[in-house]
Amino acid sequence: PHTWDLSARARPLQMAVETARKVLVALAALGTLARGALALLRNDRILKTEDPKYGEIGEKKNGTAECKDEKKKPEMVILVYDIAKKKNLGTIIRSAVAFGVSRMLIVGQKKNLRTFGHQKTRDFMQFVYFEKFEEAVKHLKENNFTIFGCEICAGAKSVVSHPFSGNTAFIFGNEGNGMNPKALKACDRFTYIPQYGHGTASLNVSVAASIILHHFAVWARYSETGVEGFKFKV
């Protein structure tokens, strides 16, 4: 009787299946490479965009973009006017230091700034004093700062949308009455903090300031401070 060599007949089929598998693997690899190249091209368009105000945009280790030149990043300052309580001012100073405010313009305190609760952060902040509010506003305008009023009013943009552009000065309102007419008139634009719960009409001025300053620092891509243990480096 004739004996059939089944393994010999099956060998070409096995080779064909193996070849097809290798081709499919190669195609999958090419597809992955193509998708990666496309993603790099998209990122390249974003990360290498040249901004005439802030310089070339680079890439951080966590994948977000930041300005390569620290000096060209938009500057943030605070114009302190009509804030009554020492504790609020002290907390604002602390937050200003934490979030990269370059200096604070103080109106009407004649270099005798009274604060409480700044936890020694006052030593890390530059203060510029003005006798009159109008002098401080003029100084900001002459140095191309956009003055942002932090107030819940018509035309104000949510701080979550980051409605900022360039060097910015923030004015925060009085604890009881908010921003007075003189301060409102001096502002170029306004921003507010949206609320999502019910029971309070507004936030404490130092809390509001902290939130807004943090949002600006994120928008401006300030470099994050290093960590040491369970705290940020001083």
C-alpha positions in Angstrom: 0.0 0.0 0.0 1.1 3.6 -0.8 2.0 5.7 2.3 1.2 9.5 2.1 3.7 11.9 3.6 1.2 14.4 5.1 3.9 16.5 6.8 5.6 17.1 3.4 2.3 18.2 1.8 1.4 20.5 4.7 4.8 22.2 4.8 4.1 24.6 1.9 0.9 25.7 3.5 2.6 26.3 6.9 5.3 28.4 5.2 2.6 30.4 3.4 0.8 31.0 6.7 4.0 32.0 8.4 4.9 34.4 5.6 1.4 36.0 5.7 1.8 36.4 9.5 5.1 38.2 9.1 3.7 40.5 6.4 0.8 41.4 8.8 3.2 42.2 11.6 5.3 44.3 9.3 2.3 46.2 8.2 1.1 46.8 11.7 4.6 48.1 12.6 4.6 50.5 9.6 1.1 51.8 10.7 2.4 52.5 14.2 5.5 54.3 12.8 3.2 56.4 10.5 0.9 57.4 13.4 4.0 58.3 15.5 5.4 60.4 12.6 2.1 62.2 12.2 1.9 63.0 15.9 5.4 64.4 15.8 4.6 66.6 12.9 1.5 67.9 14.7 3.5 68.6 17.9 6.3 70.2 15.8 3.8 72.7 14.4 2.6 73.6 17.9 5.8 73.4 19.9 8.0 75.3 17.4 5.6 78.1 16.8 7.3 81.4 17.1 5.4 83.9 19.2 6.7 87.5 18.6 6.0 88.5 22.2 7.3 85.5 24.1 9.9 83.8 21.9 10.2 80.3 20.7 8.0 77.7 22.4 9.7 74.6 23.6 8.7 71.3 25.2 8.8 70.4 28.8 9.5 66.9 30.1 5.8 66.3 30.9 4.9 67.1 27.3 3.4 70.6 27.8 4.9 73.6 26.1 6.8 76.4 27.8 8.7 79.5 26.7 12.4 78.7 26.4 13.4 82.2 27.4 12.3 83.0 30.9 12.8 86.7 30.3 10.3 86.7 27.5 7.5 85.1 29.4 4.6 87.5 30.2 5.0 89.3 33.4 2.5 89.3 36.2 2.1 92.2 38.8 -0.5 93.2 41.3 -1.8 96.7 41.9 -2.8 96.9 45.6 -5.5 99.5 46.0 -8.4 99.7 48.6 -7.7 96.3 50.3 -8.5 97.0 53.9 -7.5 94.0 56.0 -3.9 93.2 56.9 -4.5 89.5 56.9 -5.9 89.5 53.4 -2.9 91.5 52.1 -0.5 89.1 53.8 -2.1 86.1 52.3 -2.1 87.8 48.8 1.6 88.4 49.2 2.2 84.8 50.0 0.2 83.6 47.0 2.0 86.2 44.8 5.4 84.8 45.7 4.2 81.2 45.2 2.8 81.9 41.7 5.5 84.1 40.2 4.3 87.7 40.6 7.3 89.9 39.9 6.3 92.9 42.0 3.4 94.5 43.8 2.5 98.2 43.3 1.2 99.7 46.5 -0.9 102.8 46.5 -1.1 105.3 49.4 0.7 103.5 52.2 3.9 105.6 52.1 6.3 102.7 52.3 4.7 101.6 55.6 3.0 98.5 54.4 1.1 96.8 57.1 0.5 93.1 56.6 -0.2 90.0 58.6 0.1 86.3 57.7 2.6 86.5 54.9 4.8 83.8 56.6 8.0 85.7 55.8 7.3 85.6 52.0 7.3 89.4 52.1 11.1 89.2 51.9 10.9 87.5 48.5 8.6 90.2 46.9 9.5 93.5 45.3 7.3 96.4 46.3 6.9 99.7 44.4 5.1 102.6 46.2 2.9 105.3 44.7 1.2 108.2 46.4 -1.8 108.2 44.1 -3.7 105.5 42.3 -3.5 107.4 39.0 0.3 107.4 39.2 0.4 103.6 39.4 -2.0 103.2 36.5 0.1 105.6 34.4 3.2 103.6 35.2 1.5 100.4 34.1 0.1 101.9 30.9 3.5 103.4 29.9 5.1 99.9 30.4 2.5 98.1 28.2 0.7 96.3 30.9 -2.9 95.1 30.4 -4.9 96.0 33.6 -7.3 93.2 34.6 -10.0 93.9 37.1 -11.1 90.9 39.1 -14.8 91.5 39.4 -18.1 89.8 38.7 -19.4 92.4 36.2 -20.7 92.7 32.6 -18.1 91.8 30.0 -15.9 89.8 32.5 -14.4 86.6 31.1 -14.2 83.4 33.2 -10.6 82.9 34.5 -10.9 79.3 33.4 -10.8 80.4 29.8 -7.4 82.1 30.5 -8.4 85.4 28.7 -4.9 86.9 29.2 -2.5 88.5 26.7 1.0 89.7 27.4 2.2 91.5 30.6 -0.7 91.8 33.0 -1.5 93.7 36.2 -4.3 92.5 38.5 -6.5 94.7 40.7 -8.6 93.0 43.4 -11.6 94.7 45.0 -12.3 95.8 48.5 -13.5 93.1 51.0 -16.9 94.7 51.4 -17.7 96.7 48.3 -15.6 95.2 45.6 -13.9 97.4 43.1 -14.7 101.1 43.4 -15.6 103.3 40.3 -12.0 104.7 40.0 -10.5 101.2 39.8 -13.2 99.9 37.4 -12.5 102.8 35.1 -8.8 102.1 35.0 -9.2 98.5 33.9 -8.7 97.3 30.3 -10.5 94.0 30.9 -12.2 92.0 33.6 -12.1 88.4 34.8 -14.1 86.5 37.3 -14.1 83.1 39.0 -17.1 80.9 38.2 -18.8 79.2 41.2 -20.6 75.9 41.1 -22.3 75.7 44.4 -25.0 77.8 46.2 -24.7 79.7 49.5 -22.1 82.4 49.0 -22.2 85.4 46.7 -18.4 85.7 46.4 -15.0 84.5 47.6 -12.7 86.1 50.1 -10.4 88.5 48.2 -7.2 86.6 49.2 -8.8 83.3 48.0 -9.9 84.9 44.8 -6.5 86.4 44.2 -4.8 83.0 44.7 -7.0 81.3 42.2 -6.5 84.0 39.5 -2.7 84.2 40.0 -2.4 80.5 39.7 -4.4 80.5 36.4 -2.2 83.2 35.0 1.0 81.3 35.9 -0.4 78.2 34.2 -1.4 80.2 31.1 2.0 82.0 31.0 3.8 78.6 31.3 6.0 79.7 34.3 8.5 77.0 35.2 7.4 74.9 38.2 9.4 75.2 41.4 11.4 72.2 42.4 10.3 70.0 45.3 12.4 69.0 48.4 10.8 66.5 50.6 7.1 67.4 51.1 7.6 71.1 50.3 8.7 73.3 47.4 12.2 74.7 47.5 12.6 78.2 48.8 
